Amino acid sequence: MTTQMIVRIDPEVKDRFNKLARVEGKTTSQVVRELIEEYIKERDIGTYIDDLWERIGGKLKSKGVGQRDIERAIKEVRRRRR
């Protein structure tokens, strides 16, 4: 489900924005949605961390590292810290 948001901008900015969006073959709504999504993505640390874990997990899997290997490595590091 979608919802509306009203944004007040200068008429000149609106006209320039409309033209630029059309040049890209997009509606102004599409561009605004993309900009908002990118804004949130850049500033939401939780999303950043989730993405980081996904990339780390993918690299570990591609190298054949499994759950037990990770648990063993964690235990070893914790043991050394004592």
Secondary structure as UniProt FT lines:
FT   HELIX           11..23
FT   TURN            24..25
FT   HELIX           28..43
FT   HELIX           45..62
FT   TURN            63..64
FT   HELIX           67..81
//
